Amino acid sequence: MDGYGTAARTGGPSRRAVLACGLALALAGCQGREGRDALRIMVPTPPGGGFDHTARTVAAVIEEIGAVPDVTVFNLPGSTGTAALARLVYERGAADLLLQMGLGLVANTHVGSASGPVTDATALARLFEEPEALLVPADSEWRSVDDLVDAWRRDPGAMRIAGGSTPAGPDHLVTMLLAEELGIGVADVNYRSYDGGGPVQAALLDDQVDFAAAGPSEQRSAIDSGQLRVLAVTGPERDPGIDAPTLVEAGIGLEFMNWRGLVAPPGLAGEDLAWLLDLVERVHASPEWAERLARNRWRDAYLAGEEFGAFLAEEDERTGRTLERLGLS
């Protein structure tokens, strides 16, 4: 079984990071820095996608809990997301700038050329994770993942597959890992990249593609309304809101979890880093954030500070190895 994307998961906060943050705040006399009145959250993709939705959810919670009164979310797409990472690193020491990121950006640094690795940034927090879902229109001829797999194996090139991420992003990566697990050559995969969940949904409903790999939160309304059917999810357990098996339950040895988090520029002063770590801890501990997790059916996977930094370094190395094995980097 390929356990890609499942290592180092935890459902609870990093108490070490929280205690270190509190100590740093006390030593630096930073309690007064609660008065910071502005924060920018940069999104490395166009409006409407998973990163954008996450960033705007984080911004709303920050304002609702009174942590920062003015939070601006702005999009800086380009170079498969790595242009935003390059901008973040350029603003070295800027304590008012965060980058919404996740597995997709980690992967894209291995295929893009606009930035260095994600480890150049300051790790703040991993917020949540979610599986991918294999989706078909309601009237699709395939009633189960077994039906889909049989058809794909018979004629790999004829199967049109949609994803809302660029090559090496989560939708593309899980498609290639699934093909590898099924014995389908990567070169034979007919993957079509769309600009976010909306275009993916339109492509499915207009019969432009046969199935899609996507985050279920991006397609929740279409799933709940019955427009789209989920044949399988890629996580280690079923999604409680979706009547579909995991790939492992279907006899396919692949687990895959996407995740999202926040990083800051490098070179932050100690008091600035302490304040930002306190900020993400306040967001995570709030009932407002818990409500958003439940509403979007995101799985809490909080890691903060050094523990997230260690996870990020491991994920960067593992993703690089996977992309090289698949011939995608």
Buried (B, 14 or more C-beta within 10 A) or exposed (E): EBEBBBEBBEEEBBEEBBEBBBEBBEEBEBEEBBEBEEBBBBBBBBBBBBBBBBBBBBBBBBBBBEBBEEBEBEBBBBBBBBBBBBBBBEBEEBBBBBBBBBBBBBBBBBBBEBBEBBBBBBBBBBBBBBBBBBBBBEEBEBEEBBBBBEBBEEEBEEBBBBBBBBBBBBBBBBBBBBBBBEEBEBEEBBBBBBBBBBBBBEBBBEEBBBBBBBBBBBBBEBBEEEBBBBBBBBBBEBBEEBEBBBBBEBEBEBBBBBBBBBBBBBEBEEBBBBBBBBBBBBBBBBEBBEEBBEEBBBBBBBBBBBBBBEBBBEBBEBBBEBBEEBEBB
